[in-house]
Amino acid sequence: MRVPADNHTRGPHIHIDHQYIGVAASADPVAVPEHPFGWFTADELDGAEMLSDTLLLAKMIFPVINILNATQIDRAEQWRAMATAGLL
């Protein structure tokens, strides 16, 4: 996303939000994270504080997360799922 100058950069720049998908047996942390981040379920997204475009992408991921995580399907099927969800 294009953003104006801020306290980190003197001129206009591109802001990149990183989204990671994790599938875990437990939501309990095993260590203190080096950088702040949050884990959200699909039901928690509406109350999450994040940029609107990041929120939109996160909501697009959840309907296909099981396909993206599946080990029994090939990468082509995973790419088709992402394209269908509008993630590509």
MMTF fields as JSON, N, C-alpha, C and O atoms, coordinates in Angstrom:
{
  "mmtfVersion": "1.0.0",
  "mmtfProducer": "UNKNOWN",
  "numBonds": 351,
  "numAtoms": 352,
  "numGroups": 88,
  "numChains": 1,
  "numModels": 1,
  "chainsPerModel": [1],
  "groupsPerChain": [88],
  "chainIdList": ["A"],
  "bondAtomList": [4, 2, 8, 6, 12, 10, 16, 14, 20, 18, 24, 22, 28, 26, 32, 30, 36, 34, 40, 38, 44, 42, 48, 46, 52, 50, 56, 54, 60, 58, 64, 62, 68, 66, 72, 70, 76, 74, 80, 78, 84, 82, 88, 86, 92, 90, 96, 94, 100, 98, 104, 102, 108, 106, 112, 110, 116, 114, 120, 118, 124, 122, 128, 126, 132, 130, 136, 134, 140, 138, 144, 142, 148, 146, 152, 150, 156, 154, 160, 158, 164, 162, 168, 166, 172, 170, 176, 174, 180, 178, 184, 182, 188, 186, 192, 190, 196, 194, 200, 198, 204, 202, 208, 206, 212, 210, 216, 214, 220, 218, 224, 222, 228, 226, 232, 230, 236, 234, 240, 238, 244, 242, 248, 246, 252, 250, 256, 254, 260, 258, 264, 262, 268, 266, 272, 270, 276, 274, 280, 278, 284, 282, 288, 286, 292, 290, 296, 294, 300, 298, 304, 302, 308, 306, 312, 310, 316, 314, 320, 318, 324, 322, 328, 326, 332, 330, 336, 334, 340, 338, 344, 342, 348, 346],
  "bondOrderList": [1, 1, 1, 1, 1, 1, 1, 1, 1, 1, 1, 1, 1, 1, 1, 1, 1, 1, 1, 1, 1, 1, 1, 1, 1, 1, 1, 1, 1, 1, 1, 1, 1, 1, 1, 1, 1, 1, 1, 1, 1, 1, 1, 1, 1, 1, 1, 1, 1, 1, 1, 1, 1, 1, 1, 1, 1, 1, 1, 1, 1, 1, 1, 1, 1, 1, 1, 1, 1, 1, 1, 1, 1, 1, 1, 1, 1, 1, 1, 1, 1, 1, 1, 1, 1, 1, 1],
  "groupList": [{"groupName": "MET", "atomNameList": ["N", "CA", "C", "O"], "elementList": ["N", "C", "C", "O"], "formalChargeList": [0, 0, 0, 0], "bondAtomList": [1, 0, 2, 1, 3, 2], "bondOrderList": [1, 1, 2], "singleLetterCode": "M", "chemCompType": "L-PEPTIDE LINKING"}, {"groupName": "ARG", "atomNameList": ["N", "CA", "C", "O"], "elementList": ["N", "C", "C", "O"], "formalChargeList": [0, 0, 0, 0], "bondAtomList": [1, 0, 2, 1, 3, 2], "bondOrderList": [1, 1, 2], "singleLetterCode": "R", "chemCompType": "L-PEPTIDE LINKING"}, {"groupName": "VAL", "atomNameList": ["N", "CA", "C", "O"], "elementList": ["N", "C", "C", "O"], "formalChargeList": [0, 0, 0, 0], "bondAtomList": [1, 0, 2, 1, 3, 2], "bondOrderList": [1, 1, 2], "singleLetterCode": "V", "chemCompType": "L-PEPTIDE LINKING"}, {"groupName": "PRO", "atomNameList": ["N", "CA", "C", "O"], "elementList": ["N", "C", "C", "O"], "formalChargeList": [0, 0, 0, 0], "bondAtomList": [1, 0, 2, 1, 3, 2], "bondOrderList": [1, 1, 2], "singleLetterCode": "P", "chemCompType": "L-PEPTIDE LINKING"}, {"groupName": "ALA", "atomNameList": ["N", "CA", "C", "O"], "elementList": ["N", "C", "C", "O"], "formalChargeList": [0, 0, 0, 0], "bondAtomList": [1, 0, 2, 1, 3, 2], "bondOrderList": [1, 1, 2], "singleLetterCode": "A", "chemCompType": "L-PEPTIDE LINKING"}, {"groupName": "ASP", "atomNameList": ["N", "CA", "C", "O"], "elementList": ["N", "C", "C", "O"], "formalChargeList": [0, 0, 0, 0], "bondAtomList": [1, 0, 2, 1, 3, 2], "bondOrderList": [1, 1, 2], "singleLetterCode": "D", "chemCompType": "L-PEPTIDE LINKING"}, {"groupName": "ASN", "atomNameList": ["N", "CA", "C", "O"], "elementList": ["N", "C", "C", "O"], "formalChargeList": [0, 0, 0, 0], "bondAtomList": [1, 0, 2, 1, 3, 2], "bondOrderList": [1, 1, 2], "singleLetterCode": "N", "chemCompType": "L-PEPTIDE LINKING"}, {"groupName": "HIS", "atomNameList": ["N", "CA", "C", "O"], "elementList": ["N", "C", "C", "O"], "formalChargeList": [0, 0, 0, 0], "bondAtomList": [1, 0, 2, 1, 3, 2], "bondOrderList": [1, 1, 2], "singleLetterCode": "H", "chemCompType": "L-PEPTIDE LINKING"}, {"groupName": "THR", "atomNameList": ["N", "CA", "C", "O"], "elementList": ["N", "C", "C", "O"], "formalChargeList": [0, 0, 0, 0], "bondAtomList": [1, 0, 2, 1, 3, 2], "bondOrderList": [1, 1, 2], "singleLetterCode": "T", "chemCompType": "L-PEPTIDE LINKING"}, {"groupName": "GLY", "atomNameList": ["N", "CA", "C", "O"], "elementList": ["N", "C", "C", "O"], "formalChargeList": [0, 0, 0, 0], "bondAtomList": [1, 0, 2, 1, 3, 2], "bondOrderList": [1, 1, 2], "singleLetterCode": "G", "chemCompType": "PEPTIDE LINKING"}, {"groupName": "ILE", "atomNameList": ["N", "CA", "C", "O"], "elementList": ["N", "C", "C", "O"], "formalChargeList": [0, 0, 0, 0], "bondAtomList": [1, 0, 2, 1, 3, 2], "bondOrderList": [1, 1, 2], "singleLetterCode": "I", "chemCompType": "L-PEPTIDE LINKING"}, {"groupName": "GLN", "atomNameList": ["N", "CA", "C", "O"], "elementList": ["N", "C", "C", "O"], "formalChargeList": [0, 0, 0, 0], "bondAtomList": [1, 0, 2, 1, 3, 2], "bondOrderList": [1, 1, 2], "singleLetterCode": "Q", "chemCompType": "L-PEPTIDE LINKING"}, {"groupName": "TYR", "atomNameList": ["N", "CA", "C", "O"], "elementList": ["N", "C", "C", "O"], "formalChargeList": [0, 0, 0, 0], "bondAtomList": [1, 0, 2, 1, 3, 2], "bondOrderList": [1, 1, 2], "singleLetterCode": "Y", "chemCompType": "L-PEPTIDE LINKING"}, {"groupName": "SER", "atomNameList": ["N", "CA", "C", "O"], "elementList": ["N", "C", "C", "O"], "formalChargeList": [0, 0, 0, 0], "bondAtomList": [1, 0, 2, 1, 3, 2], "bondOrderList": [1, 1, 2], "singleLetterCode": "S", "chemCompType": "L-PEPTIDE LINKING"}, {"groupName": "GLU", "atomNameList": ["N", "CA", "C", "O"], "elementList": ["N", "C", "C", "O"], "formalChargeList": [0, 0, 0, 0], "bondAtomList": [1, 0, 2, 1, 3, 2], "bondOrderList": [1, 1, 2], "singleLetterCode": "E", "chemCompType": "L-PEPTIDE LINKING"}, {"groupName": "PHE", "atomNameList": ["N", "CA", "C", "O"], "elementList": ["N", "C", "C", "O"], "formalChargeList": [0, 0, 0, 0], "bondAtomList": [1, 0, 2, 1, 3, 2], "bondOrderList": [1, 1, 2], "singleLetterCode": "F", "chemCompType": "L-PEPTIDE LINKING"}, {"groupName": "TRP", "atomNameList": ["N", "CA", "C", "O"], "elementList": ["N", "C", "C", "O"], "formalChargeList": [0, 0, 0, 0], "bondAtomList": [1, 0, 2, 1, 3, 2], "bondOrderList": [1, 1, 2], "singleLetterCode": "W", "chemCompType": "L-PEPTIDE LINKING"}, {"groupName": "LEU", "atomNameList": ["N", "CA", "C", "O"], "elementList": ["N", "C", "C", "O"], "formalChargeList": [0, 0, 0, 0], "bondAtomList": [1, 0, 2, 1, 3, 2], "bondOrderList": [1, 1, 2], "singleLetterCode": "L", "chemCompType": "L-PEPTIDE LINKING"}, {"groupName": "LYS", "atomNameList": ["N", "CA", "C", "O"], "elementList": ["N", "C", "C", "O"], "formalChargeList": [0, 0, 0, 0], "bondAtomList": [1, 0, 2, 1, 3, 2], "bondOrderList": [1, 1, 2], "singleLetterCode": "K", "chemCompType": "L-PEPTIDE LINKING"}],
  "groupTypeList": [0, 1, 2, 3, 4, 5, 6, 7, 8, 1, 9, 3, 7, 10, 7, 10, 5, 7, 11, 12, 10, 9, 2, 4, 4, 13, 4, 5, 3, 2, 4, 2, 3, 14, 7, 3, 15, 9, 16, 15, 8, 4, 5, 14, 17, 5, 9, 4, 14, 0, 17, 13, 5, 8, 17, 17, 17, 4, 18, 0, 10, 15, 3, 2, 10, 6, 10, 17, 6, 4, 8, 11, 10, 5, 1, 4, 14, 11, 16, 1, 4, 0, 4, 8, 4, 9, 17, 17],
  "groupIdList": [1, 2, 3, 4, 5, 6, 7, 8, 9, 10, 11, 12, 13, 14, 15, 16, 17, 18, 19, 20, 21, 22, 23, 24, 25, 26, 27, 28, 29, 30, 31, 32, 33, 34, 35, 36, 37, 38, 39, 40, 41, 42, 43, 44, 45, 46, 47, 48, 49, 50, 51, 52, 53, 54, 55, 56, 57, 58, 59, 60, 61, 62, 63, 64, 65, 66, 67, 68, 69, 70, 71, 72, 73, 74, 75, 76, 77, 78, 79, 80, 81, 82, 83, 84, 85, 86, 87, 88],
  "secStructList": [7, 3, 3, 7, 7, 7, 1, 1, 7, 1, 1, 7, 3, 3, 7, 7, 7, 7, 7, 7, 7, 7, 7, 7, 1, 7, 7, 1, 7, 1, 1, 7, 7, 1, 1, 7, 7, 7, 7, 7, 7, 4, 4, 4, 4, 4, 4, 7, 7, 7, 7, 2, 2, 2, 2, 2, 2, 2, 2, 2, 2, 4, 4, 4, 2, 2, 2, 2, 2, 7, 1, 1, 1, 7, 2, 2, 2, 2, 2, 2, 2, 2, 2, 2, 6, 6, 7, 7],
  "xCoordList": [0.85, 0.0, 0.906, 1.874, 0.586, 1.337, 0.913, -0.275, 1.913, 1.639, 2.531, 3.591, 2.103, 2.917, 4.095, 4.247, 4.91, 6.024, 5.497, 4.381, 6.309, 5.922, 7.168, 8.212, 7.067, 8.208, 9.333, 10.394, 9.117, 10.154, 10.856, 12.039, 10.136, 10.661, 10.283, 9.136, 11.239, 11.007, 10.093, 9.472, 9.999, 9.189, 8.132, 8.094, 7.27, 6.267, 6.952, 8.056, 6.299, 6.892, 5.804, 4.612, 6.233, 5.311, 5.325, 6.388, 4.137, 3.997, 3.561, 2.579, 4.29, 3.965, 3.572, 4.343, 2.365, 1.927, 2.197, 1.95, 2.696, 2.968, 1.881, 1.521, 1.369, 0.384, 0.928, 1.403, 0.851, 1.324, 0.145, -0.666, 0.069, -0.976, -0.325, 0.687, -0.896, -0.36, -1.463, -2.562, -1.164, -2.091, -1.37, -0.306, -1.96, -1.294, -2.246, -3.461, -1.676, -2.478, -2.955, -3.955, -2.24, -2.582, -2.324, -1.429, -3.112, -2.904, -1.977, -1.696, -1.505, -0.625, 0.787, 1.375, 1.339, 2.692, 3.737, 3.564, 4.813, 5.904, 7.103, 8.049, 7.072, 8.156, 7.609, 6.529, 8.357, 7.991, 8.413, 9.57, 7.506, 7.882, 8.888, 8.871, 9.758, 10.755, 10.103, 10.526, 9.075, 8.331, 6.86, 6.365, 6.157, 4.732, 3.929, 4.15, 3.023, 2.122, 0.899, 0.868, -0.085, -1.28, -1.766, -1.622, -2.344, -2.996, -4.494, -4.983, -5.218, -6.66, -7.394, -6.926, -8.539, -9.441, -10.33, -10.34, -11.062, -11.967, -12.987, -13.344, -13.457, -14.453, -13.89, -14.648, -12.581, -11.958, -11.574, -11.206, -11.649, -11.179, -11.933, -11.318, -13.249, -14.015, -13.611, -13.795, -13.07, -12.641, -11.152, -10.65, -10.443, -8.986, -8.602, -9.232, -7.562, -7.048, -5.984, -4.862, -6.347, -5.397, -5.884, -7.05, -4.987, -5.358, -6.481, -6.565, -7.338, -8.516, -8.145, -8.828, -7.068, -6.696, -6.131, -6.322, -5.439, -4.928, -6.085, -6.082, -7.071, -8.255, -8.99, -9.431, -9.123, -9.785, -9.06, -9.693, -7.733, -6.963, -7.09, -7.21, -7.063, -7.201, -8.55, -8.628, -9.599, -10.93, -11.009, -11.774, -10.222, -10.218, -9.479, -9.758, -8.546, -7.74, -8.524, -8.38, -9.345, -9.991, -10.833, -10.787, -11.59, -12.367, -11.519, -12.022, -10.251, -9.408, -8.249, -7.371, -8.229, -7.084, -6.903, -5.769, -7.992, -7.857, -7.267, -6.507, -7.607, -7.031, -5.547, -4.729, -5.204, -3.804, -2.954, -1.763, -3.544, -2.822, -2.831, -2.071, -3.654, -3.789, -2.505, -1.872, -2.137, -0.934, -1.272, -0.387, -2.534, -2.904, -3.237, -3.548, -3.179, -3.433, -2.158, -1.245, -2.1, -0.883, -0.877, -1.894, 0.266, 0.435, -0.481, -0.941, -0.752, -1.633, -3.021, -3.643, -3.503, -4.815, -4.787, -5.757, -3.683, -3.562, -3.566, -4.209, -2.859, -2.846, -4.241, -4.655, -4.972, -6.342, -7.231, -8.066, -7.057, -7.851, -7.561, -8.481, -6.283, -5.935, -6.489, -6.967, -6.424, -6.956, -8.469, -9.003, -9.158, -10.607, -10.997, -12.021, -10.174, -10.438, -10.047, -10.299, -9.433, -9.014, -7.694, -7.393, -6.895, -5.631, -4.467, -3.363, -4.683, -3.608, -3.935, -3.158],
  "yCoordList": [-1.156, 0.0, 1.233, 1.303, 2.191, 3.442, 4.309, 4.503, 4.82, 5.66, 6.897, 6.875, 7.984, 9.197, 9.046, 8.014, 10.072, 10.083, 9.865, 10.266, 9.229, 9.006, 9.086, 9.558, 8.632, 8.748, 7.762, 7.823, 6.847, 5.894, 6.28, 5.992, 6.922, 7.258, 8.693, 9.095, 9.471, 10.896, 11.158, 12.218, 10.235, 10.451, 9.379, 8.418, 9.543, 8.514, 7.166, 7.113, 6.108, 4.786, 3.723, 4.016, 2.51, 1.378, 0.659, 0.326, 0.419, -0.318, -1.738, -1.942, -2.703, -4.108, -4.761, -4.762, -5.317, -6.099, -7.559, -8.034, -8.247, -9.67, -10.461, -10.171, -11.45, -12.335, -13.747, -14.205, -14.409, -15.786, -16.656, -16.276, -17.8, -18.752, -19.843, -20.416, -20.125, -21.185, -22.125, -21.699, -23.375, -24.389, -25.062, -25.656, -24.961, -25.47, -26.312, -26.115, -27.247, -28.095, -27.313, -27.675, -26.238, -25.453, -23.978, -23.626, -23.13, -21.687, -21.16, -19.963, -22.026, -21.612, -21.357, -22.239, -20.161, -19.862, -20.712, -21.07, -21.022, -21.788, -20.893, -21.325, -19.644, -18.692, -17.28, -17.087, -16.307, -14.904, -14.5, -14.703, -13.932, -13.563, -12.418, -11.543, -12.435, -11.375, -10.084, -8.992, -10.207, -9.061, -9.242, -10.368, -8.148, -8.284, -8.793, -8.376, -9.67, -10.181, -10.744, -10.828, -11.122, -11.709, -12.878, -12.9, -13.846, -14.974, -14.742, -14.392, -14.931, -14.689, -15.863, -16.472, -16.167, -17.111, -16.314, -15.084, -16.987, -16.294, -15.465, -14.367, -15.976, -15.27, -14.022, -13.12, -13.96, -12.82, -11.684, -10.606, -11.896, -10.885, -9.569, -8.507, -9.609, -8.364, -7.435, -6.223, -7.965, -7.125, -6.828, -6.168, -7.309, -7.146, -5.755, -5.204, -5.199, -3.908, -4.151, -4.55, -3.906, -4.028, -3.175, -2.785, -2.888, -2.092, -2.776, -4.004, -1.981, -2.545, -3.506, -4.512, -3.219, -4.143, -5.442, -6.504, -5.373, -6.578, -7.41, -8.635, -6.752, -7.45, -8.145, -9.284, -7.471, -8.059, -9.322, -10.345, -9.25, -10.423, -11.564, -12.725, -11.239, -12.273, -12.972, -14.193, -12.218, -12.821, -13.687, -14.651, -13.348, -14.138, -15.461, -16.428, -15.512, -16.713, -17.821, -18.99, -17.473, -18.494, -19.508, -20.691, -19.117, -20.132, -21.194, -22.272, -20.903, -21.873, -22.388, -23.078, -22.07, -22.456, -23.971, -24.45, -24.733, -26.185, -26.733, -27.701, -26.126, -26.556, -26.214, -27.025, -25.027, -24.612, -25.476, -25.66, -26.003, -26.809, -28.299, -29.065, -28.716, -30.138, -30.705, -30.085, -31.866, -32.521, -33.509, -33.923, -33.892, -34.893, -34.3, -35.05, -32.979, -32.377, -31.753, -31.442, -31.574, -31.037, -29.51, -28.877, -28.941, -27.486, -26.787, -25.676, -27.414, -26.797, -26.577, -25.544, -27.53, -27.386, -26.263, -25.517, -26.145, -25.062, -23.707, -22.768, -23.599, -22.355, -22.043, -20.884, -23.049, -22.823, -22.317, -21.437, -22.864, -22.421, -20.956, -20.187, -20.569, -19.173, -18.247, -17.154, -18.68, -17.855, -17.708, -16.617, -18.785, -18.742, -17.801, -17.122, -17.763, -16.886, -15.443, -14.565, -15.18, -13.826, -13.426, -12.237, -14.412, -14.129, -13.982, -13.641, -14.23, -14.096, -12.982, -12.706],
  "zCoordList": [0.0, 0.0, 0.0, 0.758, -0.849, -0.89, 0.305, 0.56, 1.025, 2.186, 2.136, 1.51, 2.799, 2.821, 3.786, 4.44, 3.862, 4.806, 6.221, 6.549, 7.045, 8.435, 9.313, 8.863, 10.549, 11.456, 11.137, 11.758, 10.172, 9.792, 8.487, 8.306, 7.593, 6.271, 5.927, 6.123, 5.414, 5.146, 3.953, 3.882, 3.032, 1.84, 1.684, 2.452, 0.687, 0.415, 0.162, -0.38, 0.551, 0.401, 0.309, 0.406, 0.123, 0.036, 1.375, 1.899, 1.927, 3.18, 2.838, 2.124, 3.346, 3.082, 4.396, 5.355, 4.434, 5.59, 5.284, 4.175, 6.259, 6.093, 6.795, 7.936, 6.11, 6.705, 6.639, 5.6, 7.743, 7.82, 8.227, 9.071, 7.629, 7.974, 8.799, 8.395, 9.935, 10.774, 11.199, 11.555, 11.16, 11.653, 12.809, 12.634, 13.986, 15.182, 16.012, 15.986, 16.743, 17.624, 18.844, 19.464, 19.189, 20.371, 20.091, 19.323, 20.717, 20.592, 21.683, 21.725, 22.556, 23.639, 23.107, 22.481, 23.347, 22.856, 23.584, 24.749, 22.88, 23.488, 23.785, 24.444, 23.303, 23.561, 23.385, 22.827, 23.863, 23.68, 22.267, 21.901, 21.462, 20.095, 20.071, 20.936, 19.075, 18.925, 18.444, 18.824, 17.612, 17.095, 17.441, 17.459, 17.716, 18.052, 16.861, 15.724, 17.128, 16.108, 16.807, 18.035, 16.054, 16.641, 15.812, 14.59, 16.498, 15.836, 15.957, 17.032, 14.878, 14.875, 14.256, 13.295, 14.816, 14.171, 13.23, 13.283, 12.385, 11.465, 12.241, 11.813, 13.369, 14.168, 14.847, 15.204, 15.027, 15.712, 14.772, 15.239, 13.477, 12.531, 12.617, 12.518, 12.799, 12.822, 13.955, 13.844, 15.034, 16.143, 16.142, 17.051, 15.133, 15.097, 14.606, 13.704, 15.212, 14.772, 13.713, 14.024, 12.457, 11.358, 10.207, 10.16, 9.278, 8.116, 7.355, 7.327, 6.741, 6.076, 4.954, 4.763, 4.198, 3.125, 3.685, 3.093, 4.816, 5.472, 5.988, 5.861, 6.568, 7.062, 5.923, 6.072, 4.797, 3.637, 3.176, 2.916, 3.074, 2.663, 3.667, 3.277, 4.942, 5.964, 5.837, 5.967, 5.586, 5.427, 4.172, 4.129, 3.153, 1.925, 2.106, 1.397, 3.042, 3.249, 3.939, 3.584, 4.914, 5.729, 4.946, 5.282, 3.932, 3.214, 2.504, 2.188, 2.252, 1.533, 2.385, 1.867, 3.677, 4.506, 4.555, 4.558, 4.594, 4.646, 3.356, 3.384, 2.233, 0.957, 0.924, 0.49, 1.376, 1.37, 2.293, 2.042, 3.345, 4.323, 3.98, 4.572, 3.059, 2.744, 2.156, 1.301, 2.616, 2.089, 0.985, 0.237, 0.872, -0.111, -1.486, -2.411, -1.638, -2.949, -3.474, -2.709, -4.752, -5.345, -5.313, -5.031, -5.601, -5.571, -6.571, -6.308, -7.708, -8.703, -8.114, -8.36, -7.346, -6.7, -5.667, -5.528, -4.948, -3.979, -4.685, -4.216, -5.799, -6.568, -7.101, -7.085, -7.57, -8.056, -6.921, -7.133, -5.725, -4.578, -4.256, -3.976, -4.295, -4.02, -5.098, -4.795, -6.347, -7.443, -7.304, -7.5, -6.969, -6.788, -5.655, -5.728, -4.604, -3.453, -3.736, -2.91, -4.891, -5.224, -4.591, -4.485, -4.166, -3.509, -4.471, -4.047, -5.746, -6.738, -7.697, -8.61]
}
